[in-house]
């Protein structure tokens, strides 16, 4: 890059739309990223995935900014004047595109760095290959900027910039609704729990698709011989084919290192969290043990608790193990939450584990939760165990008609030894799945 | 005996001239502000929104009326952005020097665009008007018109779309899910009709934005527009 080009680029950066784009993309990025920070705090992989989720906002902003920048010559009526200078017009267009791209990528990086503040100090797992996902995100912004540049340069009109931005938003929205086309958009529809990763070929294919698209659009907007755009377009299409043609199973892979349990077993009651969530272990240990202690004296009662994400299939969990959705108790900054914003507490998470034994082993809905369960007594027994675990006679959100007593209230009103005897038989029934056993349990609570 | 009105009848000539005197400048003004094209665009947005809403509700795994949230937020935004270009003239300073009651005309612009967009979108949302349908489309039209009207005096008509566009893009993703009525003061584009706070905020935006625009008009551009 010669001195004149550097000066022109610097002027474009300072006087063009770039400063506004940095502010808008950083601001929008931080606002959307931190809105759901409990989904990624403390975990590198989910942070990258959520940075890709918010692409649905950042890409349209980059498209609109680039379209506005590309329409500048027409607005200022300087295109003829610029045409009289010896500098080739493609350089002028390419510099404008590069300026907006730099601004957009800087906006993404700043938003991501803000997220790093909630990950780096506490993360217990370094993640796997997430940096490639972030690089693809940067390429996506380059492609978005190229799209805006092409539209702004080729289509006249006062409202080209917002229409291009809103159009990009709609296209991304439609793309994320489709199982296959979503892989052609840079936006993910959600973040994983940190135990999944994308193999290298997905990142490489997406990078080639987006880079090819960006190059084709810049050539279309700037080159004298527009047919040259066909070459990178061909690369883009070739890279897109495996992305669209592969099933979901071929994309996300299980990261067994992230799932590896990290345990503490002082006092005989074992608490295990997945390595990716292990930063919560110190804080979780005591409340989880208190819950385990409640099952002391229950025949077959829980003696250990494991993080749901640390096991492939909850049905394969060892005997007497409570499988907990620990992530439900993660606060916005990655700390252990006494009560989440959705009202989850360790009691409710444990209660779900107690009820899930029936749902998982006996499948009362046979996979269709909208259907009538085959044996309603299974559901009622699971519900009684659920509310026994919460331990409140009038839990929030439960309506019991005046003069009536819910089965779990009957259970809680009995002496402790009888309660534990009932729960022991509930756990046995949850293993045999005998409808008669559940009928008998519910008969006792009438 | 019946009277025959000839083409040279002075009363008819006067009426015709009076009609031409009133309508022709209004038509010229509308054309100068790009209103005919905006009207076509609004009709296209309404039809596209109709199709999208139908597709979203009837696709596999649809959650019902909730699926229409993107349409309820996006269609009024797009329609208002299309109409926003008409909030300012080609040369605001020159226009203001003419002997025209600009405040009345600005008020007419705002009420006209609100009515046009509102009617077009309400028509497509009449199946389930209170569940992400006509009521919400009308409310969001008012809200986005208010935002655009408040932005025009600050940023000019060419950039008046920026705050609404950025706001809608961020709110759509940043709003707590499920959508809480307690957050209605800032998530009003995504709220159901029952959220009174959303209606209050929108009415305040509309009244405030309209008042600001009627008083100040769009900020003149630094350079002549295309």
Interface residues (C-beta under 8 A of the other chain):
Chain A: X24 X28 X31 X32 X35 X53 X54 X56 X57 X60 X61 X64 X74 X75 X76 X77 X156 X158 X159 X161 X162 X163 X165 X166 X169 X170 X173 X177 X341
Chain B: X34 X59 X70 X74 X77 X78 X81 X82 X84 X85 X158 X161 X162 X165 X166 X169 X170 X172 X173 X174 X175 X176 X223 X224 X225 X226
